[in-house]
Amino acid sequence: MKRLLLSLAMVLALAAPSFAAEDIVVGVTPFPHKDIMLAAKPLLAKEGYNLVIKEFTDYVQPNMALASKQLFANFFQHEPYLDNMNKEKKLDLVSIGKVHIEPLGVYSKKIKKLADLKKGNSISVPNDPTNEARALRLLESNGVIAIKPGALVTAADITKNPLGLKFHELDAAQLPRTLDDVTASVINTNFAGEAGLVPSRDALVMEGSESPYANIVVVRSEDKDSPKAKALMKAVLSPEVKAYIQKNLVERGIVPVF
């Protein structure tokens, strides 16, 4: 009888359906986006989702991978950048929530303040349209240059450059490596952090908290109201993730906006 009951139990166990967690695949750049998603991962697990994190080291491929359905979502960009990518690449991607701000900063190994800049000095800036404009506006707001009005300005739109500064437009990820070669560089906080720079300690100047460039979670428009999208944002915008950012990332220049 015991054998019969044991056999019946085994049959029932094998016949019982198994409910595997559903994957949510999110593309990120390493810092701080990966860190924030890792903080959200256990919260999603409680809701029955397995968060799969895929790392990218540039600002173009995460959107292309999302558009081609290799990802469910991505988390690396701000809305002006997304708007420009949607227009340039004819994509249909949308934000489902703002998470944090990464203030752009000016860094240098050769000067202690912007007032130390001299004639003919060189400055490296990001070469993608929105972040280059953002970098130049930061320099303008600190009295270094003046630029034409407009959203997507470049070094060619500088109207006043009293020191005759030379501008080098480079991929954002490469900017920390230029610090030995240029007088100063305007670097995104995530790439500054990866290079061991601490914005609150090392930046000569930084964007203020009024910056409109909050980093967002992005999905295809068809998925914006899906259960997976709602679960993802519930986890990312949770009190637990906010506490993680405040405890571990604020001193590195990351400011939550929720």
N, C-alpha and C positions, 0 to 999 in steps of 0.2 A: 504493500500500500504506500509506504514511504517513497519507494522508487517511482511509483506511478505519479504521486503528487509532485515529486521533484522534476520528473520529465515534463509534466504539464506546466509547471512554473517556467521551465526553460523555454518551452514552446511559446508561451505567452510573452515572455521577455523578448524573444526573437521577433515575434509578430508585432510587438508594440512599435508604433511609429517613433522615429527619432527626429527631434526638432533641432536641427543645426542652426546656429546663429547666422543671420543674414549679413553679408559683407556690405560695408560702406567704404568704398575706396576713395581716399582723399589725397590729392597731390599738394605738396607743401615745399617751400624752401626751408632749409635747415633751422635757422634761428630767427625769430622765436616760434615760428609757426609749428614746427615739429614738436617743440616742447609743450605748447598749448594743446595740441591735439593729443599728445600722450597723457596729459592731465584729464582730458575728456574721455579717453578710451574706457576706463573702468565704469564710468557712468553709462556709457552706451551699452556696455556688456550687460548691465542690469536690465536694460530695455530689450535685450535679445538681439543686439547688433554687434558684429565684429568689425571694429575699425581697422582698416588696412591703410597704412600710411606709405605713400610713395614720394621719395625725395627728388627734387629738381634743383639745378644750380643756375638756372637762368629764368628770365621773366617772360619768355615766349611759349615754350613747350607746355607749361601747365595748362594754358588756355586751349592750345591745339589738342592736347590729349583729352581735355574735358569735352570739347566740341565733337571729337571722334568717338566718344563714349568709352574711352579707356579708363576714365575716372567718373565717379558720381559727383564729386565736388572738388574745388581747389581752394586753397587758403594761402595767399601770398601777396595780394595786390590791394591797391586802393581804387575807389570808384573812378576817378579821372583816368587812371590807366586802363581800367576795364572798358570805359566808354570809348577810348581811342582804339583799343584792340578790336572791339566789336565793329567799329566803323572801318578800320583798315582791312581786317580779315573777313568781314561780313559774317560775324559770329552772332549767335543768339543766346548769350550768357547773361545771367542776372544775379545781383546780390541778394542774399537772404538774411543778411545781418552784419552789423559792424561789431568788431571785437576789440581792437586796440589801435593806438597810434604809435608809430615809430618815428619820432622827430628826426628830421634830417639834420646832420651836424657838419661843421667844418673842422677838420683835423689837420695837424701839422707836426712834423718832427723838427722844423726849422725856425718857427716863430711861436711866440707865446700869446699873441693877440693880433687881431686883424690890422690894428694900427701899425704893426711892424712890417706890413707888406711894403715892398720897394718897387721902383720902376723896373718893368721887364720881368717881374716874378711870374711863375706859372701856377695855374690852378687846374686840377682835374675834376671833371663833373660827369655825372651819368649821361649816357648817350641816348637813352630811351626818351621819347618826347615829353612825357609828363614829368618825369623826375629831373630831366635837365632844366625844364622851366622852373620847377620847384627849387632847384639848387641856385639858379640865377636870381630868383626872387629873394631867396634868403640873403644872398650877397648884396642885392640892391637894398634890402631893408636895413642892412648894416652899413650903408653908405659907401660900399666899395665900387659899385657900378650903377648905371641907370639903363633901363631897358624899355623898348617900345611896349605899348599896351598890347594885351593879347594873352590867350590861354597857353598856347604851345610855342613859347618863344625859345630861341636857341642863341648861341653865342653870336650868330650873325645879326641878331636883333639888338645888340648892345649899342646904346646911343652915346653913353659917356663912359670912358675908361681912362680916367686921368693918369693912372700909373702905367698904362700900356700893358696890362696884364695879358699873358698868353693863356688861352683856354684849351685844354685837351679833353675831348669828348670820348669817353671809353665805356665799355660794358661795366655796369654797376658792380658786379662781383669782383672785378679786377682792381677797383679803386684803392683798397687798402695796400695793395702791392706797389702803388705808385708813390707812396709817401716818402720813399728814399730819393725819388727823382724830381718831385715837384715841390713847390713851396708850401702848398696846402691842397687839400682835397675835400670835396663835399660828398659825404658818404652816407648811404642809407644805414640806419641803426642796425638792421639785421646783419649786414656784411661787416659793419664795424665790430659788432659783438663777436662774430666768428673769428675776427682777426685779433681778438684779445683786448680791444679798446673798450673802455667804459665811458659811455657818453657823458654821464654826470661829472666825471673826473677829467676826461681827455678832450672833449669838444671845446673849441675856442668859442663858438656860438652854436645855438640850436634853435630850431623852430619852436614857437611857443605852443601852449596847449590849445590855442585857437586854430591850429592847423586843420584843414578840411580833409586831410589825407588819412582817414581811418582805414585800417585794413579790414577786409570783408571776406566772408565765405561766399563762394560763387557756385552756382549750378546752371545747368541748361534750363531755359525758361519752362520747358515742359515738366520739369521736376520740382519747381519752386514750392508747390503746395502738397508735395507727396509726404507720406508718413515718415520716410527716411530723412527727408529734409527737416521736418519738424523735430524729429528725434535728435538729429545732429545739432541743431541750434539750441535745443533745450539743454543738451549736455555742455556745449561750448559756452553758453551764456549763463551757466549755473553759478550759484554762490561758491561752490567748491573750486571751479576754475578761476573765478575772480580772485579768491583768496590765494590761489597758487601764484597768479601773476603778481599780486601785491607783495607776496612774501619773497618770491624768487627772481622776478624780472624787472620790477620798477627801478631798482638801482642800476640796471643795465639799459635804461632809457625806454622801456616798454610801459605804456600807460593804458590801462583798460578804459573803455568808453561805455561800459554797461554797468 
